[in-house]
Amino acid sequence: MKQRGINFIVWFPQNLLGVMFQGQRPDEGQISEAAKGLKMCAEMLGDNRFVAGNNVTIADYFVATPFILYDLLTEEGVQRRFYKHDGGDTVTAWMERVRALPYYDEIHKDANEKLGGLYRSRLEQF
């Protein structure tokens, strides 16, 4: 198995956990390397509306989770730079479809607010 895109999968949790539990600042200098995950995800999506075809499956939630968290916890300017990399347009369009699902807000609202608040409070300590 090729490791293209593994960088985002490793980079984002390291930044998330580093900020929340180890008192580290996010490493924005690694965004270009981490963005290889965008290209991998875009290639996986291909011409499909969702990960496994044209209908949403649980796979979409597993693949979307790091992007959901990234968007929740990252400043807009950093997000814009991240999503400008190869595959960013495809992933952004797919994430819009995932977020438009009728139960998305109901499922994510409380957790996003709590996690986002905790993360931002840790960042303010720097």
N, CA, C and O atoms as CSV, one atom per row, in Angstrom:
chain,resi,resn,atom,element,x,y,z
A,1,MET,N,N,0.842,-1.178,0.000
A,1,MET,CA,C,0.000,0.000,0.000
A,1,MET,C,C,0.891,1.246,0.000
A,1,MET,O,O,1.810,1.364,0.811
A,2,LYS,N,N,0.611,2.153,-0.901
A,2,LYS,CA,C,1.352,3.397,-0.966
A,2,LYS,C,C,0.976,4.284,0.216
A,2,LYS,O,O,-0.133,4.191,0.742
A,3,GLN,N,N,1.892,5.131,0.625
A,3,GLN,CA,C,1.625,5.990,1.766
A,3,GLN,C,C,1.312,7.424,1.363
A,3,GLN,O,O,1.452,8.334,2.181
A,4,ARG,N,N,0.897,7.644,0.131
A,4,ARG,CA,C,0.495,8.992,-0.265
A,4,ARG,C,C,-0.637,9.438,0.636
A,4,ARG,O,O,-1.569,8.676,0.894
A,5,GLY,N,N,-0.564,10.649,1.107
A,5,GLY,CA,C,-1.648,11.197,1.905
A,5,GLY,C,C,-1.594,10.820,3.364
A,5,GLY,O,O,-2.301,11.415,4.178
A,6,ILE,N,N,-0.781,9.857,3.715
A,6,ILE,CA,C,-0.686,9.472,5.111
A,6,ILE,C,C,-0.241,10.659,5.949
A,6,ILE,O,O,-0.493,10.715,7.153
A,7,ASN,N,N,0.420,11.601,5.304
A,7,ASN,CA,C,0.942,12.754,6.017
A,7,ASN,C,C,-0.157,13.538,6.719
A,7,ASN,O,O,0.037,13.968,7.857
A,8,PHE,N,N,-1.305,13.737,6.076
A,8,PHE,CA,C,-2.396,14.461,6.718
A,8,PHE,C,C,-2.943,13.648,7.878
A,8,PHE,O,O,-3.253,14.191,8.938
A,9,ILE,N,N,-3.059,12.359,7.670
A,9,ILE,CA,C,-3.622,11.480,8.691
A,9,ILE,C,C,-2.738,11.475,9.932
A,9,ILE,O,O,-3.241,11.347,11.048
A,10,VAL,N,N,-1.442,11.612,9.751
A,10,VAL,CA,C,-0.514,11.662,10.879
A,10,VAL,C,C,-0.369,13.086,11.403
A,10,VAL,O,O,-0.389,13.311,12.613
A,11,TRP,N,N,-0.222,14.048,10.493
A,11,TRP,CA,C,0.040,15.434,10.878
A,11,TRP,C,C,-1.090,16.040,11.688
A,11,TRP,O,O,-0.840,16.655,12.725
A,12,PHE,N,N,-2.331,15.879,11.239
A,12,PHE,CA,C,-3.421,16.549,11.925
A,12,PHE,C,C,-3.594,16.053,13.356
A,12,PHE,O,O,-3.649,16.877,14.269
A,13,PRO,N,N,-3.683,14.725,13.599
A,13,PRO,CA,C,-3.819,14.292,14.996
A,13,PRO,C,C,-2.635,14.718,15.868
A,13,PRO,O,O,-2.821,15.045,17.040
A,14,GLN,N,N,-1.427,14.717,15.312
A,14,GLN,CA,C,-0.274,15.160,16.093
A,14,GLN,C,C,-0.445,16.617,16.505
A,14,GLN,O,O,-0.142,16.978,17.643
A,15,ASN,N,N,-0.927,17.453,15.594
A,15,ASN,CA,C,-1.154,18.851,15.926
A,15,ASN,C,C,-2.289,18.997,16.923
A,15,ASN,O,O,-2.176,19.762,17.881
A,16,LEU,N,N,-3.376,18.279,16.714
A,16,LEU,CA,C,-4.524,18.329,17.612
A,16,LEU,C,C,-4.119,17.894,19.012
A,16,LEU,O,O,-4.350,18.619,19.979
A,17,LEU,N,N,-3.522,16.727,19.125
A,17,LEU,CA,C,-3.149,16.206,20.435
A,17,LEU,C,C,-2.023,17.017,21.064
A,17,LEU,O,O,-1.988,17.204,22.280
A,18,GLY,N,N,-1.098,17.499,20.228
A,18,GLY,CA,C,-0.005,18.325,20.742
A,18,GLY,C,C,-0.514,19.588,21.399
A,18,GLY,O,O,-0.023,19.981,22.458
A,19,VAL,N,N,-1.495,20.229,20.782
A,19,VAL,CA,C,-2.067,21.453,21.345
A,19,VAL,C,C,-2.852,21.133,22.606
A,19,VAL,O,O,-2.690,21.803,23.626
A,20,MET,N,N,-3.688,20.128,22.546
A,20,MET,CA,C,-4.612,19.859,23.638
A,20,MET,C,C,-3.941,19.243,24.870
A,20,MET,O,O,-4.340,19.527,25.999
A,21,PHE,N,N,-2.933,18.409,24.660
A,21,PHE,CA,C,-2.404,17.658,25.798
A,21,PHE,C,C,-0.915,17.867,26.072
A,21,PHE,O,O,-0.414,17.443,27.113
A,22,GLN,N,N,-0.203,18.516,25.146
A,22,GLN,CA,C,1.234,18.662,25.343
A,22,GLN,C,C,1.692,20.118,25.309
A,22,GLN,O,O,2.891,20.384,25.385
A,23,GLY,N,N,0.779,21.046,25.199
A,23,GLY,CA,C,1.125,22.455,25.220
A,23,GLY,C,C,1.930,22.921,24.017
A,23,GLY,O,O,2.720,23.859,24.128
A,24,GLN,N,N,1.740,22.278,22.866
A,24,GLN,CA,C,2.474,22.650,21.657
A,24,GLN,C,C,1.604,23.511,20.750
A,24,GLN,O,O,0.377,23.406,20.757
A,25,ARG,N,N,2.264,24.363,19.970
A,25,ARG,CA,C,1.552,25.140,18.954
A,25,ARG,C,C,1.413,24.294,17.697
A,25,ARG,O,O,2.246,23.423,17.452
A,26,PRO,N,N,0.370,24.534,16.889
A,26,PRO,CA,C,0.239,23.806,15.622
A,26,PRO,C,C,1.431,24.088,14.716
A,26,PRO,O,O,1.943,25.207,14.697
A,27,ASP,N,N,1.873,23.094,13.974
A,27,ASP,CA,C,3.013,23.231,13.072
A,27,ASP,C,C,2.501,23.540,11.675
A,27,ASP,O,O,2.334,22.639,10.854
A,28,GLU,N,N,2.253,24.818,11.407
A,28,GLU,CA,C,1.705,25.232,10.118
A,28,GLU,C,C,2.728,25.121,8.997
A,28,GLU,O,O,2.359,25.171,7.823
A,29,GLY,N,N,3.991,24.974,9.330
A,29,GLY,CA,C,5.036,24.840,8.320
A,29,GLY,C,C,4.959,23.527,7.561
A,29,GLY,O,O,5.598,23.374,6.520
A,30,GLN,N,N,4.193,22.588,8.066
A,30,GLN,CA,C,4.066,21.280,7.427
A,30,GLN,C,C,2.802,21.145,6.585
A,30,GLN,O,O,2.478,20.041,6.146
A,31,ILE,N,N,2.086,22.232,6.352
A,31,ILE,CA,C,0.819,22.162,5.623
A,31,ILE,C,C,0.986,21.576,4.226
A,31,ILE,O,O,0.172,20.753,3.810
A,32,SER,N,N,2.009,21.974,3.502
A,32,SER,CA,C,2.199,21.456,2.140
A,32,SER,C,C,2.375,19.946,2.146
A,32,SER,O,O,1.846,19.242,1.286
A,33,GLU,N,N,3.110,19.467,3.109
A,33,GLU,CA,C,3.314,18.017,3.215
A,33,GLU,C,C,2.005,17.328,3.613
A,33,GLU,O,O,1.646,16.290,3.057
A,34,ALA,N,N,1.306,17.913,4.574
A,34,ALA,CA,C,0.045,17.325,5.028
A,34,ALA,C,C,-1.012,17.337,3.934
A,34,ALA,O,O,-1.863,16.449,3.883
A,35,ALA,N,N,-0.964,18.337,3.060
A,35,ALA,CA,C,-1.976,18.484,2.011
A,35,ALA,C,C,-1.929,17.373,0.974
A,35,ALA,O,O,-2.820,17.283,0.130
A,36,LYS,N,N,-0.923,16.540,1.021
A,36,LYS,CA,C,-0.899,15.390,0.109
A,36,LYS,C,C,-2.117,14.499,0.345
A,36,LYS,O,O,-2.537,13.761,-0.547
A,37,GLY,N,N,-2.674,14.573,1.537
A,37,GLY,CA,C,-3.894,13.830,1.842
A,37,GLY,C,C,-5.086,14.306,1.041
A,37,GLY,O,O,-5.998,13.528,0.762
A,38,LEU,N,N,-5.091,15.586,0.664
A,38,LEU,CA,C,-6.170,16.101,-0.185
A,38,LEU,C,C,-6.171,15.398,-1.535
A,38,LEU,O,O,-7.216,14.974,-2.029
A,39,LYS,N,N,-4.994,15.282,-2.120
A,39,LYS,CA,C,-4.888,14.636,-3.432
A,39,LYS,C,C,-5.315,13.172,-3.336
A,39,LYS,O,O,-6.033,12.671,-4.202
A,40,MET,N,N,-4.869,12.489,-2.275
A,40,MET,CA,C,-5.247,11.092,-2.092
A,40,MET,C,C,-6.764,10.950,-1.964
A,40,MET,O,O,-7.362,10.068,-2.579
A,41,CYS,N,N,-7.377,11.813,-1.172
A,41,CYS,CA,C,-8.827,11.755,-0.980
A,41,CYS,C,C,-9.557,12.070,-2.281
A,41,CYS,O,O,-10.542,11.411,-2.615
A,42,ALA,N,N,-9.083,13.072,-3.015
A,42,ALA,CA,C,-9.702,13.435,-4.300
A,42,ALA,C,C,-9.601,12.283,-5.285
A,42,ALA,O,O,-10.554,12.010,-6.014
A,43,GLU,N,N,-8.472,11.609,-5.317
A,43,GLU,CA,C,-8.320,10.457,-6.211
A,43,GLU,C,C,-9.256,9.329,-5.801
A,43,GLU,O,O,-9.807,8.635,-6.656
A,44,MET,N,N,-9.439,9.144,-4.497
A,44,MET,CA,C,-10.342,8.108,-4.010
A,44,MET,C,C,-11.784,8.435,-4.412
A,44,MET,O,O,-12.545,7.544,-4.790
A,45,LEU,N,N,-12.152,9.704,-4.329
A,45,LEU,CA,C,-13.503,10.119,-4.706
A,45,LEU,C,C,-13.722,9.995,-6.215
A,45,LEU,O,O,-14.805,9.607,-6.653
A,46,GLY,N,N,-12.712,10.319,-7.001
A,46,GLY,CA,C,-12.855,10.269,-8.454
A,46,GLY,C,C,-14.040,11.098,-8.904
A,46,GLY,O,O,-14.159,12.266,-8.535
A,47,ASP,N,N,-14.916,10.504,-9.698
A,47,ASP,CA,C,-16.116,11.191,-10.177
A,47,ASP,C,C,-17.337,10.898,-9.321
A,47,ASP,O,O,-18.446,11.317,-9.651
A,48,ASN,N,N,-17.137,10.179,-8.223
A,48,ASN,CA,C,-18.253,9.817,-7.345
A,48,ASN,C,C,-18.669,10.990,-6.470
A,48,ASN,O,O,-17.873,11.882,-6.177
A,49,ARG,N,N,-19.917,10.970,-6.066
A,49,ARG,CA,C,-20.402,11.985,-5.132
A,49,ARG,C,C,-19.921,11.704,-3.712
A,49,ARG,O,O,-19.730,12.625,-2.918
A,50,PHE,N,N,-19.729,10.431,-3.403
A,50,PHE,CA,C,-19.298,10.023,-2.070
A,50,PHE,C,C,-18.184,8.986,-2.203
A,50,PHE,O,O,-17.866,8.563,-3.315
A,51,VAL,N,N,-17.600,8.580,-1.102
A,51,VAL,CA,C,-16.415,7.721,-1.107
A,51,VAL,C,C,-16.648,6.390,-1.830
A,51,VAL,O,O,-15.810,5.960,-2.622
A,52,ALA,N,N,-17.769,5.748,-1.562
A,52,ALA,CA,C,-18.002,4.420,-2.127
A,52,ALA,C,C,-18.936,4.425,-3.330
A,52,ALA,O,O,-19.411,3.368,-3.745
A,53,GLY,N,N,-19.200,5.576,-3.885
A,53,GLY,CA,C,-20.085,5.662,-5.048
A,53,GLY,C,C,-20.910,6.930,-4.964
A,53,GLY,O,O,-20.428,7.974,-4.525
A,54,ASN,N,N,-22.147,6.827,-5.386
A,54,ASN,CA,C,-22.997,8.012,-5.405
A,54,ASN,C,C,-23.986,8.076,-4.253
A,54,ASN,O,O,-24.880,8.922,-4.234
A,55,ASN,N,N,-23.819,7.176,-3.296
A,55,ASN,CA,C,-24.636,7.196,-2.089
A,55,ASN,C,C,-23.722,7.257,-0.875
A,55,ASN,O,O,-22.650,6.652,-0.861
A,56,VAL,N,N,-24.149,7.985,0.133
A,56,VAL,CA,C,-23.352,8.117,1.341
A,56,VAL,C,C,-23.279,6.768,2.066
A,56,VAL,O,O,-24.256,6.020,2.113
A,57,THR,N,N,-22.121,6.479,2.619
A,57,THR,CA,C,-21.922,5.275,3.434
A,57,THR,C,C,-21.137,5.664,4.672
A,57,THR,O,O,-20.703,6.807,4.808
A,58,ILE,N,N,-20.960,4.726,5.558
A,58,ILE,CA,C,-20.171,4.976,6.762
A,58,ILE,C,C,-18.733,5.358,6.404
A,58,ILE,O,O,-18.065,6.047,7.175
A,59,ALA,N,N,-18.265,4.920,5.259
A,59,ALA,CA,C,-16.906,5.270,4.816
A,59,ALA,C,C,-16.741,6.780,4.715
A,59,ALA,O,O,-15.669,7.305,5.012
A,60,ASP,N,N,-17.780,7.477,4.303
A,60,ASP,CA,C,-17.692,8.931,4.196
A,60,ASP,C,C,-17.421,9.570,5.564
A,60,ASP,O,O,-16.670,10.540,5.662
A,61,TYR,N,N,-18.028,9.028,6.600
A,61,TYR,CA,C,-17.814,9.587,7.933
A,61,TYR,C,C,-16.401,9.314,8.438
A,61,TYR,O,O,-15.786,10.176,9.065
A,62,PHE,N,N,-15.892,8.123,8.167
A,62,PHE,CA,C,-14.524,7.818,8.592
A,62,PHE,C,C,-13.515,8.699,7.871
A,62,PHE,O,O,-12.590,9.225,8.489
A,63,VAL,N,N,-13.690,8.858,6.579
A,63,VAL,CA,C,-12.746,9.659,5.801
A,63,VAL,C,C,-12.931,11.144,6.098
A,63,VAL,O,O,-11.959,11.898,6.085
A,64,ALA,N,N,-14.153,11.570,6.363
A,64,ALA,CA,C,-14.431,12.990,6.601
A,64,ALA,C,C,-13.987,13.478,7.972
A,64,ALA,O,O,-13.722,14.668,8.145
A,65,THR,N,N,-13.901,12.593,8.936
A,65,THR,CA,C,-13.632,13.013,10.312
A,65,THR,C,C,-12.387,13.885,10.457
A,65,THR,O,O,-12.475,14.933,11.098
A,66,PRO,N,N,-11.231,13.513,9.898
A,66,PRO,CA,C,-10.077,14.407,10.071
A,66,PRO,C,C,-10.288,15.780,9.431
A,66,PRO,O,O,-9.796,16.785,9.943
A,67,PHE,N,N,-11.024,15.824,8.307
A,67,PHE,CA,C,-11.285,17.106,7.650
A,67,PHE,C,C,-12.273,17.941,8.467
A,67,PHE,O,O,-12.126,19.159,8.566
A,68,ILE,N,N,-13.273,17.286,9.048
A,68,ILE,CA,C,-14.239,17.986,9.897
A,68,ILE,C,C,-13.513,18.625,11.070
A,68,ILE,O,O,-13.718,19.801,11.370
A,69,LEU,N,N,-12.668,17.848,11.729
A,69,LEU,CA,C,-11.920,18.364,12.870
A,69,LEU,C,C,-10.947,19.454,12.450
A,69,LEU,O,O,-10.816,20.473,13.129
A,70,TYR,N,N,-10.270,19.242,11.337
A,70,TYR,CA,C,-9.320,20.241,10.842
A,70,TYR,C,C,-10.021,21.577,10.619
A,70,TYR,O,O,-9.532,22.624,11.045
A,71,ASP,N,N,-11.169,21.531,9.948
A,71,ASP,CA,C,-11.911,22.758,9.661
A,71,ASP,C,C,-12.411,23.421,10.939
A,71,ASP,O,O,-12.428,24.647,11.047
A,72,LEU,N,N,-12.811,22.617,11.889
A,72,LEU,CA,C,-13.320,23.132,13.153
A,72,LEU,C,C,-12.227,23.835,13.952
A,72,LEU,O,O,-12.484,24.835,14.623
A,73,LEU,N,N,-11.016,23.311,13.875
A,73,LEU,CA,C,-9.963,23.760,14.771
A,73,LEU,C,C,-8.900,24.633,14.128
A,73,LEU,O,O,-7.918,24.985,14.782
A,74,THR,N,N,-9.072,24.989,12.867
A,74,THR,CA,C,-8.037,25.715,12.153
A,74,THR,C,C,-8.565,27.065,11.686
A,74,THR,O,O,-9.709,27.180,11.247
A,75,GLU,N,N,-7.730,28.066,11.785
A,75,GLU,CA,C,-8.111,29.409,11.350
A,75,GLU,C,C,-8.394,29.412,9.854
A,75,GLU,O,O,-7.806,28.634,9.103
A,76,GLU,N,N,-9.298,30.290,9.426
A,76,GLU,CA,C,-9.727,30.331,8.026
A,76,GLU,C,C,-8.582,30.560,7.054
A,76,GLU,O,O,-8.550,29.945,5.988
A,77,GLY,N,N,-7.643,31.429,7.397
A,77,GLY,CA,C,-6.519,31.692,6.503
A,77,GLY,C,C,-5.670,30.456,6.273
A,77,GLY,O,O,-5.217,30.208,5.156
A,78,VAL,N,N,-5.453,29.686,7.319
A,78,VAL,CA,C,-4.683,28.437,7.203
A,78,VAL,C,C,-5.479,27.434,6.386
A,78,VAL,O,O,-4.913,26.725,5.554
A,79,GLN,N,N,-6.784,27.365,6.612
A,79,GLN,CA,C,-7.635,26.465,5.821
A,79,GLN,C,C,-7.561,26.802,4.342
A,79,GLN,O,O,-7.437,25.912,3.502
A,80,ARG,N,N,-7.635,28.083,4.026
A,80,ARG,CA,C,-7.586,28.487,2.610
A,80,ARG,C,C,-6.280,28.024,1.965
A,80,ARG,O,O,-6.286,27.516,0.844
A,81,ARG,N,N,-5.167,28.200,2.669
A,81,ARG,CA,C,-3.879,27.748,2.131
A,81,ARG,C,C,-3.867,26.227,1.965
A,81,ARG,O,O,-3.353,25.720,0.968
A,82,PHE,N,N,-4.419,25.509,2.913
A,82,PHE,CA,C,-4.455,24.049,2.869
A,82,PHE,C,C,-5.280,23.561,1.675
A,82,PHE,O,O,-4.824,22.716,0.905
A,83,TYR,N,N,-6.480,24.091,1.527
A,83,TYR,CA,C,-7.389,23.613,0.482
A,83,TYR,C,C,-7.041,24.116,-0.916
A,83,TYR,O,O,-7.680,23.711,-1.887
A,84,LYS,N,N,-6.044,24.986,-1.039
A,84,LYS,CA,C,-5.579,25.400,-2.367
A,84,LYS,C,C,-4.687,24.347,-3.013
A,84,LYS,O,O,-4.405,24.437,-4.208
A,85,HIS,N,N,-4.248,23.371,-2.270
A,85,HIS,CA,C,-3.384,22.316,-2.806
A,85,HIS,C,C,-4.187,21.369,-3.707
A,85,HIS,O,O,-5.418,21.383,-3.702
A,86,ASP,N,N,-3.471,20.554,-4.471
A,86,ASP,CA,C,-4.108,19.578,-5.367
A,86,ASP,C,C,-5.154,18.761,-4.629
A,86,ASP,O,O,-4.896,18.222,-3.552
A,87,GLY,N,N,-6.332,18.677,-5.222
A,87,GLY,CA,C,-7.421,17.898,-4.641
A,87,GLY,C,C,-8.318,18.695,-3.712
A,87,GLY,O,O,-9.385,18.221,-3.322
A,88,GLY,N,N,-7.899,19.895,-3.356
A,88,GLY,CA,C,-8.667,20.693,-2.408
A,88,GLY,C,C,-10.074,21.019,-2.876
A,88,GLY,O,O,-11.012,20.969,-2.081
A,89,ASP,N,N,-10.240,21.353,-4.149
A,89,ASP,CA,C,-11.577,21.660,-4.670
A,89,ASP,C,C,-12.496,20.447,-4.594
A,89,ASP,O,O,-13.663,20.568,-4.223
A,90,THR,N,N,-11.968,19.284,-4.945
A,90,THR,CA,C,-12.771,18.056,-4.914
A,90,THR,C,C,-13.180,17.714,-3.490
A,90,THR,O,O,-14.335,17.374,-3.236
A,91,VAL,N,N,-12.237,17.802,-2.566
A,91,VAL,CA,C,-12.531,17.483,-1.164
A,91,VAL,C,C,-13.510,18.504,-0.588
A,91,VAL,O,O,-14.417,18.135,0.157
A,92,THR,N,N,-13.340,19.764,-0.918
A,92,THR,CA,C,-14.250,20.799,-0.433
A,92,THR,C,C,-15.683,20.539,-0.915
A,92,THR,O,O,-16.627,20.653,-0.134
A,93,ALA,N,N,-15.846,20.196,-2.180
A,93,ALA,CA,C,-17.184,19.904,-2.726
A,93,ALA,C,C,-17.795,18.684,-2.041
A,93,ALA,O,O,-18.983,18.679,-1.718
A,94,TRP,N,N,-16.989,17.661,-1.824
A,94,TRP,CA,C,-17.477,16.448,-1.146
A,94,TRP,C,C,-17.875,16.766,0.292
A,94,TRP,O,O,-18.912,16.302,0.766
A,95,MET,N,N,-17.050,17.563,0.995
A,95,MET,CA,C,-17.376,17.914,2.374
A,95,MET,C,C,-18.663,18.745,2.437
A,95,MET,O,O,-19.426,18.626,3.396
A,96,GLU,N,N,-18.908,19.575,1.437
A,96,GLU,CA,C,-20.168,20.315,1.394
A,96,GLU,C,C,-21.345,19.355,1.283
A,96,GLU,O,O,-22.385,19.570,1.906
A,97,ARG,N,N,-21.185,18.289,0.486
A,97,ARG,CA,C,-22.261,17.287,0.373
A,97,ARG,C,C,-22.457,16.552,1.703
A,97,ARG,O,O,-23.590,16.301,2.113
A,98,VAL,N,N,-21.362,16.212,2.367
A,98,VAL,CA,C,-21.459,15.526,3.664
A,98,VAL,C,C,-22.146,16.443,4.674
A,98,VAL,O,O,-23.040,16.002,5.395
A,99,ARG,N,N,-21.745,17.700,4.734
A,99,ARG,CA,C,-22.338,18.641,5.691
A,99,ARG,C,C,-23.800,18.957,5.380
A,99,ARG,O,O,-24.547,19.366,6.269
A,100,ALA,N,N,-24.208,18.773,4.135
A,100,ALA,CA,C,-25.591,19.065,3.738
A,100,ALA,C,C,-26.549,17.925,4.076
A,100,ALA,O,O,-27.762,18.075,3.930
A,101,LEU,N,N,-26.021,16.793,4.524
A,101,LEU,CA,C,-26.896,15.680,4.886
A,101,LEU,C,C,-27.832,16.127,5.998
A,101,LEU,O,O,-27.427,16.887,6.878
A,102,PRO,N,N,-29.096,15.661,5.971
A,102,PRO,CA,C,-30.098,16.198,6.892
A,102,PRO,C,C,-29.771,16.015,8.370
A,102,PRO,O,O,-30.257,16.794,9.189
A,103,TYR,N,N,-28.994,15.052,8.736
A,103,TYR,CA,C,-28.717,14.778,10.151
A,103,TYR,C,C,-27.309,15.197,10.568
A,103,TYR,O,O,-26.909,14.967,11.709
A,104,TYR,N,N,-26.567,15.799,9.669
A,104,TYR,CA,C,-25.183,16.178,9.976
A,104,TYR,C,C,-25.107,17.112,11.185
A,104,TYR,O,O,-24.383,16.830,12.140
A,105,ASP,N,N,-25.845,18.214,11.150
A,105,ASP,CA,C,-25.775,19.190,12.245
A,105,ASP,C,C,-26.214,18.582,13.570
A,105,ASP,O,O,-25.595,18.828,14.606
A,106,GLU,N,N,-27.273,17.794,13.539
A,106,GLU,CA,C,-27.780,17.189,14.764
A,106,GLU,C,C,-26.727,16.293,15.422
A,106,GLU,O,O,-26.577,16.293,16.644
A,107,ILE,N,N,-26.013,15.544,14.614
A,107,ILE,CA,C,-25.025,14.605,15.135
A,107,ILE,C,C,-23.765,15.325,15.616
A,107,ILE,O,O,-23.186,14.929,16.627
A,108,HIS,N,N,-23.335,16.357,14.924
A,108,HIS,CA,C,-22.036,16.976,15.194
A,108,HIS,C,C,-22.062,18.225,16.071
A,108,HIS,O,O,-21.031,18.600,16.629
A,109,LYS,N,N,-23.209,18.871,16.204
A,109,LYS,CA,C,-23.258,20.183,16.837
A,109,LYS,C,C,-22.639,20.211,18.236
A,109,LYS,O,O,-21.726,21.002,18.475
A,110,ASP,N,N,-23.096,19.392,19.147
A,110,ASP,CA,C,-22.600,19.439,20.525
A,110,ASP,C,C,-21.122,19.085,20.622
A,110,ASP,O,O,-20.354,19.771,21.296
A,111,ALA,N,N,-20.733,18.020,19.951
A,111,ALA,CA,C,-19.327,17.593,20.011
A,111,ALA,C,C,-18.413,18.653,19.411
A,111,ALA,O,O,-17.354,18.946,19.966
A,112,ASN,N,N,-18.810,19.224,18.292
A,112,ASN,CA,C,-17.992,20.260,17.660
A,112,ASN,C,C,-17.832,21.481,18.567
A,112,ASN,O,O,-16.743,22.045,18.678
A,113,GLU,N,N,-18.921,21.877,19.210
A,113,GLU,CA,C,-18.848,23.036,20.099
A,113,GLU,C,C,-17.925,22.759,21.281
A,113,GLU,O,O,-17.111,23.609,21.643
A,114,LYS,N,N,-18.043,21.582,21.884
A,114,LYS,CA,C,-17.224,21.254,23.055
A,114,LYS,C,C,-15.755,21.108,22.681
A,114,LYS,O,O,-14.887,21.687,23.334
A,115,LEU,N,N,-15.476,20.346,21.644
A,115,LEU,CA,C,-14.087,20.129,21.239
A,115,LEU,C,C,-13.470,21.438,20.750
A,115,LEU,O,O,-12.327,21.751,21.083
A,116,GLY,N,N,-14.220,22.194,19.967
A,116,GLY,CA,C,-13.723,23.472,19.471
A,116,GLY,C,C,-13.410,24.433,20.614
A,116,GLY,O,O,-12.385,25.115,20.592
A,117,GLY,N,N,-14.281,24.488,21.601
A,117,GLY,CA,C,-14.052,25.355,22.751
A,117,GLY,C,C,-12.817,24.943,23.538
A,117,GLY,O,O,-12.027,25.796,23.944
A,118,LEU,N,N,-12.644,23.657,23.754
A,118,LEU,CA,C,-11.478,23.161,24.479
A,118,LEU,C,C,-10.195,23.467,23.717
A,118,LEU,O,O,-9.216,23.922,24.308
A,119,TYR,N,N,-10.193,23.222,22.425
A,119,TYR,CA,C,-9.003,23.461,21.600
A,119,TYR,C,C,-8.634,24.941,21.592
A,119,TYR,O,O,-7.470,25.298,21.778
A,120,ARG,N,N,-9.630,25.799,21.375
A,120,ARG,CA,C,-9.357,27.239,21.337
A,120,ARG,C,C,-8.853,27.740,22.689
A,120,ARG,O,O,-7.997,28.622,22.747
A,121,SER,N,N,-9.385,27.175,23.781
A,121,SER,CA,C,-8.910,27.608,25.098
A,121,SER,C,C,-7.455,27.205,25.311
A,121,SER,O,O,-6.710,27.923,25.978
A,122,ARG,N,N,-7.040,26.073,24.756
A,122,ARG,CA,C,-5.643,25.663,24.854
A,122,ARG,C,C,-4.749,26.581,24.022
A,122,ARG,O,O,-3.655,26.949,24.450
A,123,LEU,N,N,-5.221,26.946,22.836
A,123,LEU,CA,C,-4.427,27.854,21.989
A,123,LEU,C,C,-4.230,29.208,22.649
A,123,LEU,O,O,-3.180,29.830,22.489
A,124,GLU,N,N,-5.231,29.669,23.389
A,124,GLU,CA,C,-5.136,30.973,24.037
A,124,GLU,C,C,-4.061,30.986,25.128
A,124,GLU,O,O,-3.624,32.053,25.559
A,125,GLN,N,N,-3.645,29.820,25.563
A,125,GLN,CA,C,-2.627,29.742,26.611
A,125,GLN,C,C,-1.230,30.029,26.084
A,125,GLN,O,O,-0.304,30.210,26.875
A,126,PHE,N,N,-1.057,30.074,24.771
A,126,PHE,CA,C,0.271,30.309,24.190
A,126,PHE,C,C,0.589,31.772,24.144
A,126,PHE,O,O,1.665,32.157,23.687
